[in-house]
């Protein structure tokens, strides 16, 4: 899956989808797609990533407590 960095618009190929979907993980392992050579994998903060369309990541991927209000009712 490809995501985009907010600050510069560079594409990131996410290598660990489980980390992306897990709200307990604040970083994902990915590979920067920039330049002619394949880059080494590195960690990227989820808070710095968005979808290529410009949409934010779903709250359920980033916030462990996204359903707390429903549970309390």
N, C-alpha and C positions, 0 to 999 in steps of 0.2 A: 504494500500500500504506500502511496506517496502522499506526503504532507508538505506544507510550505512553512518556512520560517517567517514569523511576523516582521522581524526587523529588516530583512533584506530580500525576501521573496524567493530565496533559494529552495529548491526541492530537496526533500529528505526521503529516502527510501527506508521505511520502517521495517526492520528485520525481525523484531520481536512483537508480534501482534498481541500476544497474551499480556505483555507489559502495557501496551496501549489501551487495552480494554479494561484492565484492572485499575480501579480507582485508588488502590493502596500504593501503587507505583507512581512516583512523580516524574520518572524519566523513562525514556525508551531508547533502545539501541537502534541506530540507523546509520545510513551511509549518505553523505552529502553528494548530490549529483550536481557538480560544478566543475568545470574544466574538462580537459580531454581524458585524463586518467581516472580510473576508478579509485575512489577515496577509501581509506581504512574506516571500519566501523567505529563509532563513538557514541557517547550518551548525549541525548538532547532532552531538555526539560519540556514536559508536556505544555506548560504554560506559555512557551515560546512558539508553539506550533498551531497551525490552522489548516483547514482543508484548502486545496488549490483554488477552490471557488471563492475563498475568502471567509467562509463560514467558520465559526468557532467549533471546537470539539464538543461533543455531547457532554452535558454535565455529569452523566452517569459514568463517564470515563475518567473524570478528574476530581469528583467530589464524593468522598465516602459517605457523607451524610445527606445525599441528595433526596432521600425519601423519608427523612426523620419526621417531617411534619405529618405525613400520611400515617405513620406508625403510632404517633401520639394520639390520634383521633379515636 
